[in-house]
């Protein structure tokens, strides 16, 4: 294996901001004294919201703890950086909260280290008093239908990673020469992808979308996007904000069949208010008379539509078998009530021509290490309130703990709970006593495997500039770093000059 540079950003070169003292917390009495270990070394694997919220809570409630955050990417922030739509910069503002955590002199980022490959979880456990797995759900649910492997079919997750500059998806090269695209799934990610496909390029230029993706989208011939769901309007997973954005997208019009909404007015009377408002907006849009929208919609050259009660059955190939040319959908009906409602096939099918199929039917976690128990069916690490079952000193938080559900505040609450459990175990003397070497031991392991730096190439350091962190580069039209109000100037970047230059040439 060729030597590979890895990064550690010890958050140097900027005034330190210590997390609030535990004495300011309502739980200060519980956390003030720790009988077992006064200077615990804690490792967090994953630098997305779950990882940073876990680290934040640990640092706040134990004023002597040191936290190392390991990440396989070169840069931190996970799905906040690589999963949020580029026209939603306000969502990325949570990075500023993570910045405050990162500025602590008791926190360090260890980037470009693949846990489970470069270093094992047991090796981390030997170096730290506790290890928290917060690596999220980095895979997608497969469709498991014939034709899924055809060119022109990919996951919405990969497509999102492509336009956000995720390194592993940079070479995706989606073919947008077709007239119609189909997105399978009716969640917020599906609407994000549809919106990016249909947004006028002059508006995309004002976002932090990557330059490479912008160039492809400028040449796109996609005019119609169908967003397909197995169940009905009442079961859609997207929120009203994303729906409004689609309805008011310049140069587009909606295609909704009023028949899909028959009787919905009566059924939504007892549903929670957020769901009721969403249904009312759908009803209003579906029953609006043609031409009643804005002048821009009346002259729209692009369209999007919701197809309900349809389940993917087969991706149809082109005559030469080399490309997706359509999708066969099974017509469904609903059985059951409430949360038990399921879509069952009626026996009828319909074929929908398209040249691009994007599956947005869910994320899933992967097992990270043979030593860590993993429930393949549920896609989670078996745990009790964040304590990994059968492995003392090992914890988990976020999607790998509970599954890919909820919003960022859900992950925050979940991560805080895991941190509380860890601190309880620490106080009770259930974690290893005595000092642990922390990163020093891992650094030696990585170097012995040809993965770490040597004295010759690690003599150069510099500030990690705002534009460098944008993995897609910049353009004259927009701010390509995840939002101009996000401060990355605190990051200390230690890397060989050669890699620094390669990153710059790649548009990093």
Buried (B, 14 or more C-beta within 10 A) or exposed (E): EEBBBBBBBBBBBBEEBEBBEBEEBEEEEBBBEBEBBEBBBBBBBBBBBBBBBBBBBBBBBBBEBBBBBBBBBBBBBBBBBBBBBBBBBEBBEBBEBBBBBBBBEBBBBBBBBBBBEBBBBBBBBBBBBBBBBBBBBBBBBEBEBEBBEBBBBBBBBBBBBBBBBBBEBBEBEBBBEBEBBBBBBBBBBBBBBBBBBBBBBEBBBEBBBBBBBBEBBEEBEBBBBBBBBBBBBBBBBBBBEBBEBBBEBBBBBBBBEEEBBEEBEEEBEEEEEEBEBBBBBBBEBBEBEEEEBEEEBEEBEBBBBBBBBBBBBBBBBBEEEEBBBBBBBBBBEBEEEEEEEEBEEEEEBEEBEBBBBBBBBBBBBBBBBEBBBBBEEEBBBBBEEBBBEEBEBBBBBBBBBBBBEBEBEBBBEBBBBBBBBBBBBBBEEBBBEEEBEBBEBBBEBBBEEEBBBEEEBEEEEEBBBBBBBBBBBBBEBBBBBBBEEBBBEBBBBBBBEEBBEEBEEBBB
